[in-house]
């Protein structure tokens, strides 16, 4: 896999896809999440 053993910074959107949901997806691909947050972009 191309993402295995990579590191990621995740910024989710409150009205879109939240950070924890993206985090769970990328963890299954073998990515190490170093920061995850959900922000409100207004």
PyMOL commands that set and color helices and strands:
alter all, ss='L'
color gray80, all
select helices_A, chain A and resi 19-28
alter helices_A, ss='H'
color red, helices_A
select strands_A, chain A and resi 7-13+32-39
alter strands_A, ss='S'
color yellow, strands_A
deselect
rebuild
show_as cartoon
